[in-house]
Structure formats: C-alpha cells, structure tokens
Amino acid sequence: MGLFDRLRGDGAPRVAFIGIDGVPYSLLAENEELFPNIASLADDGSAGEISSIVPPESSACWPALTTGTNPGETGVYGFQDREVGTYETYVPMGREVQADRVWDRVQEAGRQATVMNVPVTFPPQRNVQRMVSGFLSPGLEKAAHPDGFREYLEDIEYRIDVNPKLGHQEDKVEFVEDAHATVDARFEAFQQYVEEDDWDLFFGVFMTTDRVNHFLFKDYAEDGEYKDEFLEFYQKIDDYIGRLREALPEDVTMIVASDHGFTSLDYEVHFNEWLREEGWLSFTSNTPEELADIADETTAYSFIPGRFYINLEGREPRGSVAEEEYDDVRDELKADILDLEAPDGRQVVDRVVEKEEAFRGDHDDIAPDLVAIPRAGFDLKSGFTADSEVFTRGPRNGMHSFDDTTLLIDHPGANIDGADLLDIAPTILDLMDVEYSRGEFDGASLL
C-alpha cells in the first residue's frame, strides 16, 4: 500500500469505475484482437452482456446505474420529463435525482469519492472529494468543484463533451478529430487523479464513445466509409483503459461498464406525428412547439424515447380519458404501437412495456403509461410539431439498444449471468465493504 492508504488508515478495499457510455458488449467481444486490454480484463475477471433499463436513454440510465434503483425511485425518466399535474416540462439535472448515489453512500461511510463526467450530475456536489459534472452541464466553469480541481481541468483544456454539431456534417473528419481531442483530455484528467491515489471510489465516464456511436456505428457494422476511424477510436479507448488499470494500486478493483447498448439506425420514427395522424393527438395551434399546445381532445402523447402518456382525467390538467376507460384505452394504444410498420415493411417496435412492469417507487407519479422498445434500426422520436413525416433519416446512423450492454469486473468471483444495470451500485459497495440494506436497491450484488 502507498502513502495515502496509510493516511486513510483503514486499508479497506477500493473501486475504480470507468464508464464507456453506449458501448455494446458485442463490439468488444467480436474484436478481441483489436482491444487487448479489455480482453485481458475480461479474461482475468468477469465479463458479459447485461441489460439496460426501460427506457434505455442516458439521462435515465446513469441515475439508475449510480443509485441501483429504477426511474420510479430516481424520478428521472429521460431527457425531458413532465411536472406533476401540469403540461410543463423540464430537463432533469443532478438535483432532480431523488435517490442516493453510490458516491453519497461512500462519503457517508467516511470514505472519499472522486467523480468525473457522469451524465446528469450538474451542478457538482460539494459533499464529495471532487466532482466535475458530465453531459448536460452548461460549461466547465460552473461544473467542477473545488476551485483547484476546476483550475487544473481548465489548464489541460478538459472538455465535458464533444461538439455534436460536427457529426451532422457529411464529412466526419472534423468530428472524429474533435472526439479524439475530447477523449485525450478526459484520459489525462483520469490518469492524474487515479495516480493521485487519495480516493476510495474513483468514478469516471468516457461519454465520447456514445457520440462516436451515434454518427459512425453503421460505418462499423456495414463496412462504411469511416469504419477504420471508428475502430481506431476504440483502440485508443482500449489503450486508455489498459493504462488506467496498470496505474491502479493492488487494493483497487476496476469495473468497466456501459449504460446501454448500440445498434445501427435506419429510420427515426416521430411518434407524436404518428399519434396525430392516427387520431390520438391533436394541437391547439398549427405550429405547436411544446406539450402545452396539445388540444383538450387529445387521448395520448409521447416523449422520447418511446414513452407514451394517456391524457388521463384527474392526472393531466385537461385530461380527456376517464379513469374507468384507462385500461381499455391503454391496451388499444399498445396494440396500435406494436402494429406499426416502417416503409420497408419491418415491424418498428419489439415490445411495449406497461408502467407497472418497469417503474415502482416514491416518484412514479410521472411515469409513462407505456414504453416502446424498438427493434434494431429504429430510433423513437417525439417532437411537438405538426405536418412532419413519421419516418425520416438524419445525420445519425447509430441508436441505443436495451440489450448488449457491457459489464466487466476485474474480479473472477463476480457472476454477471442475468445481470442488469441496477446491479452495479450494490456490487461497488460490496467490493468496498460499505454496508447497506438489500432492500435499498432494485439490483443485487454480483459477488
């Protein structure tokens, strides 16, 4: 053990969690020769495909992963949520996460946590050793605590995210360069504080993998123009994970995980337009811009990704569906969603999950009534516009998936078979010998 181990005094085991946002396990398993460091981690420990959560969207996934609880407990269901009893919407940030994060539990146990670039953590918490917030942060100046930490990040030109607008360009060269610059600075910061060795839990996320997947995944899957650039980027990620693992002291267990999987994208499916065309949704304006613009006669509306809400009397301000009609209306909507076919004749949705199956907890009052899980190739959108197309193609060629999520634990005793995202937080605490009650989590330790 090093100096800081002696200063901490307890010699308790520690964990370094490295997030690789949106990385499918199949990508790693099918290219072991290109990713030797990840392959070595898998061989020495435990590795496999796990399931994500419903819905498999980063804004909902990271709160679930870091708390071990479903969105009914975290209170975060996606990039956009609805205020209870209103048609007002908001973008959930860190303060909207209602369940305890794993680093909160570590700090409460008298241990130290360094947290870097986890999505949905803005503003940075001041009850942890150091934190720089991740995706959805407005900028580095207000996203890092304490000040000395922020100043270091500014000095190395640390960036919270890539510039996604570059991915919209037909020529992806500038986007790829930006992705490399972003991940290089991220690794430099991770390495600095891994080697600082003054923490008990290090929790850092490479989100750039998700960005690269959105714009280049089909190039990889179908031998497209940017397949080499895609694989070269992932080889860099593999190298960085190997170097971080090498730098860890012996008392630290490394965990590498994604929050959801990924697959190729063929069509974006605009479900509010589909609902409008099918008579489920109508607007008070010819140019609607937000949920508040829906008309009183609306029966159902949608949020991304594939979340459907019945316009229920007594719950929504201008609800049109009586409570005694709810089950029949929901069943009809579920059947219609499952029947939807793409222009090429493929079924769009694999399954539709009812809210009672996916959500439970103190904050399930804004849970969607139904969540559609798409088949590979379809990304479920839900903008509030009129007269758009139901099926479109955009600059993205990759999309999230519920399955094919990655988990690697540098511990041969972990059992990953049948695991899901909610098992990660209790596993971290178990590895660190931090006490908790089994009933506090929706997941369970994998040890």
N, C-alpha and C positions, 0 to 999 in steps of 0.2 A: 504494500500500500504506500501511497505517496504522502506528502506533507499534509494535503488537505483532508485526506482520510483520517489522519491522526487528529487534526483540528476539529473535525466533525465529531470524533470521539466514539461513535457507536459502532463503526465498522459494518453497518447494515448494508445489504446488497442494494445495487442501484440499477437504473434502466436508462438507456438512450433510445428514444423512439424517433425514427426517421420516416416521415410521411412522403409518399410518392403519389400525389393526387391523380386519380383516374387511371392508374396503371393496371392493365389486365394481367392476371397471372399467366394466361396462355402465352402472352408475348414473351415473358421471361422463360417459361418452361420450354418453349419451342426454339429458343435461341441461346442455349446454354453456352455454346462455344463463343458467342459474342459478348456474353455477360459473365465472365468467370468469377467475379467477386460475389455476385448474387448467387451463382450456382454453388460456390463454396459455402456461403451462409446457409443455403438450403440443405446441403449435404451434411454439414456439421450440426445443424439444429433441426427445426421442424418447419415445414413449408407446405403451402397448398392454397387452393382456391377456396374462398369463403363467400358468403352472401353479403350484400349491402343491406340497406334498409328501404322501406317504402316511405316516400319516393326517393330514388337514387340520385339526389341532387346535392351538390357540395354544401350549400347553405344549411340543409337539413342533416347531411351525413356527418360533418365534423362536430357539431354539437352532440350528436348521438354517440359517435366514437369516443369523444373525450369525456362523456358523462356515463356511458354504459346504459343509457336509457333511451326510450323511443320518443318521437316527437310529442306524444301526449304528455310527457314529463318535461322535455326541454322547452316546449312551447314554440319551437321553430319548425316550420313545415316546408320552407322553400325560400327563394329569393324575394318573394312578395307574400305577405300574409295580411289578413283582414282583422281590423279591430272588432272586438266582440260587440254585437248589437248595432253595427253600423256598416256602411259600404265604404268606409275609409280604409285605405291600405297603407302599408309601411314596409320598409326594407329592414328585416331583422338584423340587429348588430349584436355585439357581445353582451350588452346589458339585457337583451331580450331572452338570453339563455337562462332558464329558470332552475335548472338542476346544477348540482355541484360538479365542477370539472375535476378531472383526476389530479391536476396540479394543486387545486384547492385542498384536496384531501391530504396530499403530500405535505403541503405547508402546515396544515392543522396538526399533523403528526410531528411537527418540529423539524422537518427536513426542508431542503431547498430545491426550488424548481426554476430552470431557465426555459422559457417558452418563446419560440421563434417562428413567426409567419404562419400560424394556424389560422385558417379562414374563420370568420365570424368571431373575432376576439377584440374588435375595436369598440371602445377605447381600451388601451392597455391597462391591465390590472396592476394596482400598486401594492397588492398583498403578496406578490411573488418576487423572487430574487431579481429577475429581469425579464422583460417581455417586449417583443416587437410584434404588433398585430399583423394579421395577414390580409387576405383578399377582402375587399370592401372598405379597407382603410382609405381615407382621403389623401394621405401622403405621409412620408416618413416623419416629418416634423412633429406631428401630434401622435404618432403611432408607437413610439418607443419610450420606455421607462427603465431605469433612471436616466438622467441627462447625460452622464458619462457614456452610457451604453449607446444612446442616440448619437452622440458626437462621433463615436468610433464608426458606427454604421454610415454616417454621412461622409466620413473620411474615405471609406473604401467604395463609395458610390453604390451602396446597397440599394436594391430596388425591391419594393413589395411585390410587383407584378410586371409582366411584360406589357408591351403596348399591343393590345389585341387588334387594334385597327390595322396594324401592319399585316395581320393574317388575312384581311379582306382583299388585299392586293393579289392580282393574278400571279405576279412574280413573287414567290415566297422567300427570296434570298434575304431581304432586309428583315423579315420576320424571324427567320432562322438565326440570323446574326444577333438580333435582339434577345432571343431566347437563350443563346449561349452566354451573352453578357450578363443576363439576369441570373442564370444559374451559377455562373462563375463567382459572382459577388456573394450569392447565397452560401455556396460552399466555403468561401473564405471566412465568412462570419461563423458558420457552423464549426469549422475547424478551430477557429480562435477560441471559442468557448467550450468546445469539447476538451481542448488541451488545457484550458484554464482549470478544469477539474475541481471546481468549487461547488458543484451541484450534486443533488441526489437523483433528480429526474431531469434529463435533457429531452425536450420535446420540440422537434423542428420539422418543418414541412417544405418539401420541394413541390410547389404548385405548378411550375412551368411545364411539367410533364402533361398535365391536363390541357394546357393551352396548345402544346405541340400536337397532342392527340386530336383536338378539335379541328385543326387545319391540315393535318398531314396523315391521319390514320389510314384513310383509304389508299393513299400512296403506298403505305407499308403493306396493307392487306392485299392489294391488287397490282403490285409491281408498278406503281405510278412513277411520275417524274421525280418526286422527292423522297423515294424510298431510301436511298443511300443517306441523305441528310437526316432522315428520321432515325435510322439505326445508329448513325454517328452520334447523334444527340444522346441516345440511350446508352451508348457505350461510355459516354462521359459520365452519365448518372451512375452507371455501374462502377466506374473508376472512383468517383467521389464517395460512394458508399463503402467501397473497399478501403479507401484511405481513412475514412472516419472509423471504421471498425478496427483498423490497425492501431489507431490512436487511443482507443478506449482502454482504460485500466482493466485488470482482470476481474474486479468485483462488479463490473457493469455488464448487463445483458442487453444486447441490441435487439430491437424489434423494428422491422420494416413493413409498412402496410399502406395500402391504398384505401380510399373511401368508397369507391365503386369501380366497376369495370369499364370497358370501352369496346365499341364496335364501329363498323363503317356506317355512314349515313347516306341514304338515297333521297329521302323526302323529309322536309319539315311539314308538320301537319298542324294547321291553325284551327284549333278546336272551337274557339268561340265563333269563328266564321261558320264552321260546320254546324254548331248548335243553332246559329241564326238561320242558316239555310233549311235546317230540319224543323224549325218552328219552336225550338226550346228557348231561344233567347231573342229578345228584341231591345231596341235602344230608343231613348227619347230624342236623339239627335241623329242627323245624317252624318255627322263627323264625331262619333264617340271617341273619347280619349281615356276613360277610366271606368272603374266598376260602378261608380255613382251614376253613370249615364245609362244604366240598364232601365228598361221600362217596367212598370208595375206588373204587367202580364208575364214577365219572364219566369220560366219554370226552372232553368238551371243555367249556370255559368261556370267558367273554368279558369284556373290559374296554372302556370307552368309548375312542374312538368306533368301534365295529365291528371291534375287534381280537379275534381268536379264537385260542385256545391248545389244542392237543391235550394231554391229560393223559398225557404220554409217560413210559414206564418208563425209569428211569435219569436223567431230567431233572427231572421233578416228584417230590417226596418219596413220593407214593403213586400213582405212575403206573400206569395200567391198560392202556395201549396199547403193545404190544411194538414195538420199533423196526422189525421186518420188516413190521409192519402199518401203519406210519405213512402211507405214500403212499396206500394204498387208503382208509384212514380219512379222511385229509385231502381226497381227491378227492370222497368221498361227502358230507362236510360242506360242501364248496364248492358242490356241486350243489344240496344242500338249501337253502343260503342264497340261491342265485340263483333258486330256485323259489318263495320266499316271496312271497305276495301280501297286500296290505292289504285291509281290509274293503270298500273300493270297487273291488277287483279289480286295482289297479295293482301292477306289479312293484316291490318295495321297493328292491332293490339293482341298481345299474347294472353293476358288475363286482366281482370278488373278486381281490385281488392276493396272490400267494404270496410268502412272505418272501424267497425268493431273488431275486425281481424288484425288491424295494423296499429291502432292507437289506443292507449289507455293511460290515464294519469290525471293529475290535477289541472292540466292545461289542454284537455281535449275538446274544449268548447268551441275552438275554431278549426277543428279537424275537418278535412274534406270528407264528404259523404262517400265518395268513390275515388280510387286512384287507379289509373290505367297504366299498366306496364307494357311498353311497346315491344313488338318483335324487332329483331335486328334490322336496321336500315331506316327506322323512323324516329324522328325527334319531335316530341309533342310540345307545341307552342300554344300560347293563349293570349295574344294581344287583344286589346279592346279597340278594334277598328271595324269599319263596315265595308262591304264590297271588295274584300281581298279574295285571294284564291285559298282554297283549303289546302292544296298540296303545292308546295313551292320548293325550289332549290336555292341555296345561298352559298356563301363562301366556305362554310364549314363542311368537312366531309367525314367527320367522326362524331360519335354521340355516346352518352353514358349508357351503361348496362347495369342491371341489378345483380347479375351473376358475374363470375370471372373476376372477382375482387381478390387482391393479393394480401397474403399474410405470411411473413417469415419471422421466426423467433429463434434466436441463437441459443436454443436450449432443447436438447434432444428429448426431454420429458414432456414437452407440450403435445397435446392431442388436438389437431386442427380439424379433424374429420367432423363435418356438420356444423362448423363454427360460423358465426356471423359477426358483423361489425360491433355488436353490443358486448361481445365477449372480451374485447381488447382492454377496456379500462379496468375491470376486475383482475385481469391477468397481470397488468402492470403493477397493481397494488400487491398482488400475491407474490410476484417476483421481488418486490421491495420489502416484504414483511410488514406492510402497513395494514393494520386491522380494519375490517369493515364487516357490515352485516350483509349476508347473502341477499336479503330482501330489498336492499337498497338499489339493486341493479336489475335490469331486464336480461342482462347477459350473465355468464358464469366464467370463472377462471378456467383456462385451458390446461393448467398444470395438473 
